[in-house]
Amino acid sequence: MSVDLKELTDHDHSDECPVCRAQDIVQSALLPAASAWEANDELPHFSVALQGAAELLGVMLEEGISREDIESALGQLLDDIEQRIVEDQVMGGPPKGSA
């Protein structure tokens, strides 16, 4: 199975963009769910997020995507997230811990 990770990280910010839609799903459903599971099961903050992310990346490894390709794509995504956080703070975005 060949997966082009560039297609999963580069987007045009349109309503039809699959990357933007995936980000919306994560932000509106997965993040609140992870936070609720942690609270409900008295788990440390970020434990579900960290373990969940690692396990999902592990599935990608099992599917034959190289660790180097995953790390490169993840690095790009983290760079984008850090930039968005800075922009949100400048624009008066959500306070820390509001997720």
Sequence and secondary structure as in RCSB ss.txt:
>XXXX:A:sequence
MSVDLKELTDHDHSDECPVCRAQDIVQSALLPAASAWEANDELPHFSVALQGAAELLGVMLEEGISREDIESALG
QLLDDIEQRIVEDQVMGGPPKGSA
>XXXX:A:secstr
    HHHHH    STT HHHHHHHHIIIIIHHHHHHHHHHTT  TTHHHHHHHHHHHHHHHHTT  HHHHHHHHH
HHHHHHHHHHHHHHHTT   TT  
